[in-house]
Amino acid sequence: MNQISDADIELEYRKRFTVPEGEIISDSATAAKHFTAVIGDRITERECFLVMLLNGRNQLVHSESLFEGTLTSAIIFPREIVRLAIIENAAAVLVGHNHPSGNRMESSEDRKISDKIKMALNTVDIKFHDFLIVVPGGGGYTSFADKGLI
């Protein structure tokens, strides 16, 4: 009997639940599922900050885990988000990170960095679509855009 390795299982999971390049990102739920799948097992271990870059038709151009932190925080540099968006010729950006604690409510630090990212992207005429927080165990997500915070 053949055994399936953990690496094979993870690869299949990512194939099924991540958004392939070229797909249209039409809502926060789709982006949240993508972020959760990319973070994978790290979702309970440390904060991971991801970026989704979209073209003018909201199709995914590139997705990348840009920053990793500790169990309770991650240091985010808006200039690196802008740099990547310019390199990939993105028209819009969505960002997301996890809260390993399972608390999906935004913190004051989340609000501050969201504002900094928005300001940085505005200087180069790139739209900032959303800032998402995902949590482990199917606990859902928080979308700043859905809450009217962007």
N, C-alpha and C positions, 0 to 999 in steps of 0.2 A: 504494500500500500504506500502510495506517495504522500509525503508530508509537505505541507505548505509552510514556507519560512515566514517569519515575522516581516522581513523586508518585502516579500511578495504581497502580503496582506496590506501593508502600508501603501505600497504602490497602487494596488487596486482601489483602496479607499480614496486615495488622492485623485485617481482617474475619475471615480464616480462622483466626487463631491466638490472638486475644484472647477472653476470656470475656465474653459479653454480659451486661449487667445483668439480674438475675433468675435467672441460672443458678446451680445449686448447686455450691459448691466442696467436693468430697468427698475430695480427696487433695492431697498436696504436688506431685505431678507436674503436675496441672492448673494450680495456682497458678504453678509455675515456668515453664510454657509461656506463660502470660499475661504474667508479668513480663518474660520474654525478648522477647516480641513488642512490648510497650510501649516497652521501652528501645530496641529497634531498632538503628540504626547506631551509637548512642552506646555500645554495649556494649564496644567496644574503646578508646574515647576517654576516658571519665571515669566515675567512680562515680555512679550514679543510684539514688536510694532511693525506692521506691514503697510505697504503702499500698493494701490491698484492705479494704474495709469490708463486713461481712456483717450480715444481719438474723438473727433468732432461728432461722431455718430454714437457715442457712448459704448463703443466696442472696446473690449479689453485689449490693450497693446502690450502691457507688461505688468507683472506682479512680482513683488520682492519683499522678503523679510529684511528690513533695513536696520533695525536696532533690537538688541536684546538687553534685558536688565536683570534684576534680581526678583525675588518673590513678590516684592511690593512696589517696585518702581523701575522705570527705564528712562534713560536720558535721551531726549529727542532733539535733533538739530534740524530746524526747518530749512536751512540752507542746503542740506543734503537731499531733502525731498525736492526742492526746486531744481537742484543740479540734475537729479535723476530724471525729473519730468522734462527738462530741456533736452537732455541727451536722447531720450526716447521720443521726443517730439509730441508730447502729450498735450491734449487740449483741456483735459480735466483730471482731477485727482480725487481718489477716495483713500482714506487711511483708516486703519483699525488696529486695535490691540486687545489683549486679553487681561482680565483681572483674575489671577489664580485663586483669589479668595472666594470667588463665586458671587461677589457683589457686583451687579451690573450697573449700579448707579454711577454717574459721572462724579469725579472729584473736582475740587477747585483747580487742581493742577491740570486735569484733563481739559477744563474750560480754557485755562490760560494758554496751554500749548495749541489748542484748536484755534484760538484767536491769532496766535503768532504764525501758525501755518497759513491761515487764510490771508493775513496781511502779506506774508512773503510771496505767496502765489499770485496775489493781486498785482504786485509790482511787475510781474512778467506776463500779465494777462492770461493766466491759467486759472480755470474755474475750480473751486473747491466744493465738491458735491456732498461729502459726508465724512463724519468722524464716528466710527463705530467702536463699541466695547462688547466683546464676546466673553462668555464665561463657560467654565467646564460643566460637564454633566447634562448637557441639553437645557441649561438654565436660561437660554435665550440671549438676547442682545439689546443694546441701547443704541439708537441712531440719533445723533445730534440733529440731522436734517428732519427726521420725523417729529422731533420735539420742537422744531422751530428755532434751534440754537445756532444754525449756520445761515 
